């Protein structure tokens, strides 16, 4: 009786573990979706602000013969923020630039292995670049270095590099854990014949 009870109890451990793992995956997926939405909204707002500044500068220059001296710097910094903060959602979708012409010709299993390797290399690269960008960012903050025309603290646009790349690495890692290796719709010649 005792042995049967012990066996029955042990048989539930994998189910409980799977249920806990599934709860963790769902929680991570929800958190990632919220983070992605926030990053998309922020990147979109930066792009709209950049276009708005450019439009105001054009109107001022051609209709009032006055241009905004700080417009070029502000638009540049907004575009830098837009690119690096928008990199996270792109990494989540697995749509960052990849040289995959040869990989797309491989069988499905080899292609998936290379996709995982590509994701791991991307995560490592993002982390290394974030680590190297951090001292530059802290030095700019300590020296309170500012842009010439707009008088924007240079730590702000510089911070988007480590923050954006760290978020990209985090979102790719969460995607790998939650969804597993991505299975792109690329078909190899062997798969096309079937």
C-alpha positions in Angstrom: 0.0 0.0 0.0 2.8 2.4 1.0 4.8 1.5 -2.2 1.7 2.1 -4.4 1.1 5.5 -2.7 4.7 6.4 -3.3 4.6 5.4 -7.0 1.4 7.3 -7.5 2.9 10.4 -5.8 6.0 10.2 -8.0 4.0 9.9 -11.2 2.5 13.3 -10.5 5.9 15.0 -10.3 6.4 15.4 -14.0 2.9 16.7 -14.5 3.4 19.3 -11.7 6.7 20.2 -13.2 5.2 20.5 -16.7 2.4 22.6 -15.3 4.8 24.9 -13.4 7.0 25.2 -16.5 3.9 26.0 -18.6 2.9 28.7 -16.1 6.4 30.2 -16.3 6.3 30.2 -20.1 2.9 31.8 -20.2 4.0 34.5 -17.7 7.2 35.2 -19.7 5.2 35.4 -22.9 2.8 37.9 -21.4 5.7 40.0 -20.0 7.4 39.9 -23.4 4.2 41.0 -25.2 3.9 43.9 -22.8 7.5 44.9 -23.2 7.2 44.6 -27.0 4.1 46.8 -27.0 5.9 49.4 -24.9 9.0 49.3 -27.2 6.9 49.6 -30.3 5.0 52.5 -28.9 8.2 54.2 -27.8 10.0 53.6 -31.1 6.9 54.8 -33.0 6.6 57.9 -30.9 10.3 58.7 -31.6 9.7 58.3 -35.3 6.7 60.5 -35.2 8.5 63.1 -33.2 11.4 63.0 -35.7 9.0 63.5 -38.6 7.2 66.3 -36.7 10.5 68.2 -36.1 11.5 67.8 -39.7 8.1 69.1 -40.9 8.3 72.0 -38.5 11.8 72.8 -39.7 10.7 72.7 -43.3 7.7 75.0 -42.7 9.9 77.4 -40.7 12.6 77.4 -43.3 10.5 77.9 -46.4 7.6 80.0 -45.1 9.2 82.0 -42.3 12.9 82.0 -43.3 13.8 80.6 -39.8 15.1 77.1 -39.2 15.4 75.2 -36.0 19.1 75.1 -35.1 18.7 72.0 -33.0 16.5 70.0 -35.4 19.2 67.9 -37.1 20.7 66.7 -33.8 17.3 66.0 -32.3 16.1 64.0 -35.3 19.4 62.1 -35.4 19.1 61.2 -31.7 15.4 60.2 -32.1 16.3 58.0 -35.0 19.1 56.3 -33.0 16.6 55.6 -30.2 14.0 54.4 -32.6 16.4 51.9 -34.2 17.9 50.5 -31.0 14.6 50.4 -29.0 12.9 48.9 -32.1 15.5 46.1 -32.3 13.9 44.2 -29.4 10.6 43.5 -31.2 12.5 42.6 -34.4 14.6 40.1 -32.5 11.5 38.6 -30.9 10.0 38.0 -34.3 13.3 36.7 -35.6 13.3 39.2 -38.5 16.7 40.8 -37.9 19.1 40.8 -40.9 20.5 37.3 -41.4 22.6 35.9 -44.2 20.5 32.7 -44.7 20.7 31.9 -48.4 22.8 28.8 -47.8 20.9 27.8 -44.6 17.6 28.0 -46.4 18.9 25.2 -48.7 19.5 22.8 -45.8 17.0 20.2 -44.5 14.6 21.4 -41.8 16.4 20.0 -38.8 19.8 21.4 -39.9 18.1 24.7 -40.6 16.5 24.8 -37.1 19.9 24.0 -35.5 21.5 26.9 -37.4 18.6 29.2 -36.4 19.2 28.3 -32.7 23.0 28.9 -33.2 22.2 32.2 -34.9 20.0 33.3 -32.0 22.6 32.3 -29.5 25.3 34.3 -31.4 23.0 37.3 -31.6 22.3 37.1 -27.9 26.1 36.9 -27.2 26.8 39.8 -29.6 24.1 42.0 -28.0 25.5 41.3 -24.5 29.1 42.0 -25.5 28.2 45.3 -27.3 26.1 46.3 -24.3 29.1 45.7 -22.0 31.4 47.7 -24.2 28.9 50.6 -24.5 28.3 50.9 -20.8 31.7 52.6 -19.9 31.2 55.1 -22.7 27.7 55.9 -21.4 28.9 56.3 -17.8 31.8 58.5 -18.9 29.4 60.8 -20.8 27.1 61.0 -17.8 30.0 61.8 -15.4 31.4 64.5 -17.7 27.9 65.8 -18.5 28.8 66.0 -22.1 26.1 67.6 -24.3 25.3 68.1 -28.0 26.3 71.4 -29.5 23.1 72.7 -31.0 20.3 71.0 -29.0 22.2 70.8 -25.7 20.9 67.3 -25.2 23.0 65.2 -22.7 24.8 62.7 -24.9 24.2 60.0 -22.3 20.6 59.8 -23.4 21.2 58.7 -27.1 24.2 56.6 -26.0 22.0 54.8 -23.4 19.7 53.5 -26.1 22.5 51.3 -27.4 23.1 49.1 -24.3 19.4 49.3 -23.3 18.1 48.4 -26.7 20.6 45.6 -27.3 20.1 44.2 -23.8 16.4 44.1 -24.4 16.9 42.5 -27.8 19.0 39.8 -26.2 16.4 39.3 -23.4 13.5 39.0 -25.9 15.4 36.5 -28.1 16.3 34.4 -25.1 12.6 34.5 -23.9 11.5 33.5 -27.4 13.8 30.6 -27.4 12.6 29.4 -24.0 8.9 30.0 -24.6 8.5 29.1 -28.3 11.6 27.0 -29.0 13.5 27.3 -32.2 11.7 29.3 -34.8 10.5 27.4 -37.9 10.7 29.8 -40.7 8.5 29.1 -43.7 11.6 28.7 -45.9 11.5 25.3 -47.7 14.5 23.4 -48.6 14.7 21.6 -52.0 14.2 18.3 -50.1 11.1 19.5 -48.3 9.7 20.9 -51.6 9.9 17.5 -53.3 7.7 15.9 -50.6 
